[in-house]
Structures are given as structure tokens and as C-alpha cells.
Amino acid sequence: MPMASRRRKPILIRQALFVLGVLLIIVSPLVGAIPGPGGLFVFAAGLALILRNSEWAKRQYVRFKRLHPNKGRWTDWGMRRLSARRREERLKQAAAGTAASVPSPPQSSPPRPGRPRRTPLPEGRRPVRERKWWQ
């Protein structure tokens, strides 16, 4: 199920970035032959591109994290994922015994300034689709 809240890139750009990620992963052993840790960074960049542009890869990554939680935690930390930071904060606070004082994220976003909040329509009425400036 794709995330509806994020703006999606055009399909051609996503496919190009996915292919670039695959190429970076393929090239990483060659770069790894050069002295230094370069191959590791090239592999990580390729993995990040693939995970950001492929729903299938995201599902496989989630499955991997469920099977290997410690490796998944290291990967999240390495990719600087926001979910990893939240999880680490929860674990620290739970260890400190203050887990009850952790504020939960808001369920709905507050209304944006200058935009009225929608009210529910009376039964039997359909919403009128607003036209965008480019339509």
C-alpha cells in the first residue's frame, strides 16, 4: 500500500533512480577492491536509492527487519531513518522508567493556516472536486 501523504516522483525518474541503485550495488565489489572503505559507502548509497524508489524492495526490507531485528536496527541507524531515531528514544526512555511520559504522535495534523477545515457533508451529498491551478 503506497504512502499517500508523500509526493511521489514521476515513474520514469523512480525507475532511473532504481536502476542507478542496482548499478551502484553491482559496482560496489569493484570499488571495494580499492584500498579503503569505499565499497561499503557505494553499496549503502545503492541500497538507499533502491529502498526509496521501490515498493517491492521496501516490503522485502521490512520482512528482513522482522527476521533479523538487530541487523535491521543497524541498517536504520546507518540510513539515518526517522523511525530509527524514534525507536531509540523510546527504548532509552523505557530503560529510564519514563515510558509513560512519552507523548504519542498526533493522530491528525493541525489545520494549515489560511485553509479552512473541512466539515462533514450532509447525507446524500457528494463532495465537489476542487480544481487545481494547473487544470
Summary of the structure (lengths in Angstrom):
residues: 135
radius of gyration: 21.2
end to end distance: 27.2
largest distance: 69.8
contacts: 253
relative contact order: 0.06
helix: 59%
strand: 0%
